[in-house]
Amino acid sequence: MLHPSKLRPAKKRAAVLLAISTVAAALATPLTAAPAAPAEAPAPAAAGLRWTGCATPRYPTLQCASLKVPLDHEQPAGRQISLALTRVPHTAAASQGPLLVNPGGPGGSGRALAGFIASALPKDVAAQYDVIGFDPRGVGKSEPALDCGSGHFNPVRPDSVPRDGATERANLERVRSFAVSCQEKHADVLPYVGTVSAARDLEVLR
């Protein structure tokens, strides 16, 4: 995956527009909607986030926090895991609220996206939002983080487009060993690392 700092201007603009359109589509509500029902109380895990400074030379206002969510959302009082968050706070007098950016992937770290998106947006736009990034469950600084195969991504790797049977067999063995290692190390967590759990994490975070 190309690091954000290597993106050319056109690709950088495209990445920003994609992130904004994804968030806008998720959060938009129809103008003609009926009066909303009384809002539910915030989920306990979402209350009381403690943001602390974690500035970098490139993003001097960057803040970090950790959010507890259930490992199994069907068992909210059960085992908890943590999501690592970052935020570039708004600087304008009036705030438009949070702008949550999703790294996608799957498996992509998104903590760096807060600073990247905040710096890529027009300054007068970025100033109105708390731009928030996060590492999805199992990724990066979130805990527990999955480490399924030591050296799996190290060079030299077989060509991902095999041109002969030997390369294909090497790729299949590499994938098999990675899956076995992941199961051995993280059998208690793997059933809860997936799209549905990640979507429910977003609801808690939102």
N, C-alpha and C positions, 0 to 999 in steps of 0.2 A: 504493500500500500504506500503511495507517495505521501511523504511528509507534507503537512500544510505549507511549510516554509518554501517548498520547492514548486508550488503551483504557480503557473504563469497567470498574468492578470485576467485573461479570459476565463481560464479554468477556476480562478479564485472567485470571480463574480458568479460563475455558474454554481459553485459550491455554496456560496452564500444564499443565492436565490433558491436553491433546492432546499436548504435547511429552513429558510423562512417560510417557503410554501408548505413544507411538511408540517411545521408547527401551526401555521395559520389554518390549514385544512383541519387539523385536529381540534383546534380551539374555537373555530368560528361557530356562531349560532345564527339561525335565520332571523332576519329583522322582523318578520311577521309572526314569530313564535308566540304562543299563548303565555300568559303570566306564569313565571316559574314557580314551582313548588318551593316551600321553605327549604333553604340549604341545609344539608346534613352537617352535623358537627365534624370537624376535621378528624381524620384518622389519628389516633394517639401517636403513631410513629412519625407523623408529619409535623407535630408540634415541637416548638422549642429548638430548632436547629441552631447550633452555635457556629457562626462563621468566624474564622480566625484568619489573619493575614498569612498568605503564602506567596508573597510577591516574587516575581522573577524579573531579571533585567528587562525583558521584553514586555512583560505585563505587570507593571508596578502596583496596580490596584487589585490584583487577583486575591481572592479569598477562598478558603477551603472549609468543608464541613463533611460530616458523616451522617447518613440516614439509616436507621434501623428499619428493616422490613422482615416479614416472616419468610423463612425458607419455604414453607408450604403455606400459600395464602388461604388454603382451606382450613388451616390450623393456626389462626392468628396469634394464639397465646403460646404457641410452641416455639421451637428454636428460631432465633433471630440471626440474620446476617446483616452486613453493612454495605451500603453503597457509598462510594467516594464521590463527592461533589466539588465543583469549582464554581465560582461566581465572579463576574465583573460587575460591580454595583453601578446603578444609574448615577449620573452626576447632575441631571437637570432638576430644576425646582419641582416639576411635576413628573411623576413616574407613570408609565403605561403598564407597569407590572413586570412579571418575569417573562423572559423569552427562553424557553427550554430547547436545547439543541441535542439531537439524537445522533450518535456516531454511526448507527447502522452496522453493517458488517455482513453477517453477525460476528460477534466477538471483537468488535473494534473498541478501543479505548476512546472515551470522549472528554476526558478532563481537559485536554488541550484545546478543545473546540470553543470553550467560553472566551478565552482570550483571542483566539483566531477570528471568531465571528465578530466579536466586539470591535476588533481593530479593522476588520474588512468592511463593516457597515459604514455608511456616511456618519460622520461624527455627531451631527445633530439628531440622527436616529438612534445611534447606540447610546447616547446620553440619556435617553428616556426609558431604557430597559435595564433590568437586572438580567444579564445574559448568563445562563446557567448550563454548565456541562456536567457530565457524569460518566463514570465507568459502570457499565451494566454488571449485573451479578456474575460472579465468576471471572471477572476481567480486571486486569491492572491493579489498582490500589483498593478495589473493593475486596471485602473479606467474607468467606475464603476465596482466594483467587486460584483458578485451576491451572496447574502446570502438568500437562499430560505426558510430555515426552521430552526428557532432557536431550538437547541437541537436535530435536526434530526439524527445526527451521534453520539449522546451521548449513552453510555451504560445505561440500558440493552436493546438490540434490539431483535426483534423476529428472530428466526432462519431463515436464508436466504433460507434454503431448508426446506419448511414446511412439517411436518410429520403428520399433521392433519388439518381438516377444520378450526379450530379456529386460528391456526398459519397462514394459508393462508389468511384468512380474515383480520387478524391483519396487515400482510404485504401489502395487497391491500389498506387498509385504510391509512396506513403510506405513501405509494407512492402517493395516491390521495391527501392527505393533503399537502404533499410537493409540488406537482404540482400546487395546488390552491394557496398556499402561494407565490410561485415563480411568478405566473401570476399576483397576486395582487401587489407585490412589484416591479416587473421589466417588466411590460407589454411593455414599450417603447423600451426596449433593447433586449428582448428575440427573436424577429424575426431575429435578426442579430447575434445571437450567434449560430454558426453551422460550419460545415466542410468547406463550400464554403467561408464564411467570414474569417475563420481562415487561409485558404490557401492563400487568397489574402493578408492578413496581412503578411504572410511569404514572399510574393513577395516584399512588401514594405520594410520589414526588410532586405531581401537579397540584 
